[in-house]
Amino acid sequence: MDLIQSIPKVDKILAEPDCQQLLTDYPRPVVLAAVRQVLESLRAAAIAGRLDAADLNPAAISAGIERCLAAAEALSLRRVVNGTGVVIHTNLGRSSLAPCLRDQLADIAFGYSTLEYDLETGERGTRYAHVEQLICQLTGAEAALVVNNNAAAVLLVLSAMAAGREVVVSRGELVEIGGAFRIPDVMKQGGALLREVGTTNRTHPRDYRDAITDQTAMLLKVHCSNFAVIGFTAEVTVAELAALGKEFGVPVVVDIGSGNLIDWQGVTGMNEPRVQDYLAAGADLVTFSGDKLLGGPQAGIIAGRAVAVNPLKKHQLLRALRVDKLTLAALEGTLRLYRDERQAWAKIPTLRLLRLTEAELKIKGQRAVRHLRRQLPATVVVELISGVSQVGGGALPLAELPTWLLAVRSSDRSARELEEGLRHQPVPVIGRIARGDYLLDLRTVADSDWAAVVDGLRAVIT
Ligand SMILES: *Cc1c(COP(=O)(O)O)cnc(C)c1O
């Protein structure tokens, strides 16, 4: 009780020289809030009988205030080290942009631009024109449109083409993508009526044929992005759907999800459909994300026949789903890299990380181990172990990418303490725990991240 009495008052603390300095560094209300927070925790400690006289000396109090201020000043949306090995990690921002786009993005972000200005005529232009030609060139589409994300792309397509009418979808493709995007729900939102056909594991062309009536607005195919049906299965191909669509005069739309433009089979032995293949097979429209396998910014791209795309450009909903200039700049820059596939592999981080081989990752890991051993006290032990990384982002769900992991052990911190401590650093490090070890996957940790890992580990173990 005596100690509670001796907890200083706000004014007294503010008058201390240390605090006076903080008042010149931070806005007064921010310092005041930190002081109150520290006093609150001192009172709570006193009541719990955990307060020590030393906690009340001015230096200890001002150190506490400084910690509060540092925590309050940290940005909410900030950089982290991705040690999970999940390359397209939706919670950690999916794809990182190609570093070579930095200047181009800065020009657009910090200045005026041609966003909706036509330099030829000196009159109003359209923001959608900047990437349309590139998308057409890369995918073979006649026309294209970019919206906020792929969920928005699907919603716009359904609203514009199928409101009040039926959309035929295989029961095996009524999928849920992370973040509560569910095909039946989006369908409802777009005002379309779901006409399910086939079964979970097998759907045949005749199932679609039997379902087509004069109420049918579209045949929709949805890529099973984040799962696989194996065993006794049958799926109707885009070419088969296109033939049916043509026969009955019904448009065929494919939600391909990942936005893949590259032949993975040839590179990694993995199979993932490409946008251009589905368009060539006769799909009228294909929709896909900009920040999954494409490796660009969050965006939804609609590509296909001009007769299907052009009416979407005039739809009311588009105004609510429109992309901003930074997205367009990042997308234009990313797509340009695809004009030469070798450049895409080399410069787009998502592609580069997915293609890293076990041998390359081992070398990277050995370098990291040497570096960490030099930088960290002997109580921290780091070791390389083999493991598996994931693609993430609802793409290539079966792909298992062999990788090397850094197992970090400390004689005085448990794996859980390491995990939690590193997560709370100024540059948070996101790793995982498996079989009692704290693990960082070398695939997704950049060379420039090691300084943050070292700083974080030092802070956690002291
Ligand atoms: C990821 C995905 C979506 C949602 O895309 P967002 O860009 O996250 O909105 C929709 N459909 C499929 C098949 C997907 O894989």
The ligand as a MOL file (V3000), in Angstrom:
LIG
                    3D

  0  0  0     0  0            999 V3000
M  V30 BEGIN CTAB
M  V30 COUNTS 15 15 0 0 0
M  V30 BEGIN ATOM
M  V30 1 C -8.1840 -16.5970 -55.1680 0
M  V30 2 C -9.3910 -16.9050 -55.9380 0
M  V30 3 C -10.4620 -15.9950 -55.9670 0
M  V30 4 C -10.4220 -14.7010 -55.2050 0
M  V30 5 O -9.4520 -13.8640 -55.7550 0
M  V30 6 P -9.0200 -12.5170 -54.9830 0
M  V30 7 O -8.0550 -11.8610 -55.9250 0
M  V30 8 O -8.4180 -12.9580 -53.7020 0
M  V30 9 O -10.2530 -11.7230 -54.7820 0
M  V30 10 C -11.5670 -16.3240 -56.7180 0
M  V30 11 N -11.6310 -17.4880 -57.3880 0
M  V30 12 C -10.6160 -18.3820 -57.3840 0
M  V30 13 C -10.7700 -19.6480 -58.1630 0
M  V30 14 C -9.4540 -18.1170 -56.6630 0
M  V30 15 O -8.4520 -18.9910 -56.6540 0
M  V30 END ATOM
M  V30 BEGIN BOND
M  V30 1 1 1 2
M  V30 2 1 2 3
M  V30 3 2 2 14
M  V30 4 1 3 4
M  V30 5 2 3 10
M  V30 6 1 4 5
M  V30 7 1 5 6
M  V30 8 2 6 7
M  V30 9 1 6 8
M  V30 10 1 6 9
M  V30 11 1 10 11
M  V30 12 2 11 12
M  V30 13 1 12 13
M  V30 14 1 12 14
M  V30 15 1 14 15
M  V30 END BOND
M  V30 END CTAB
M  END
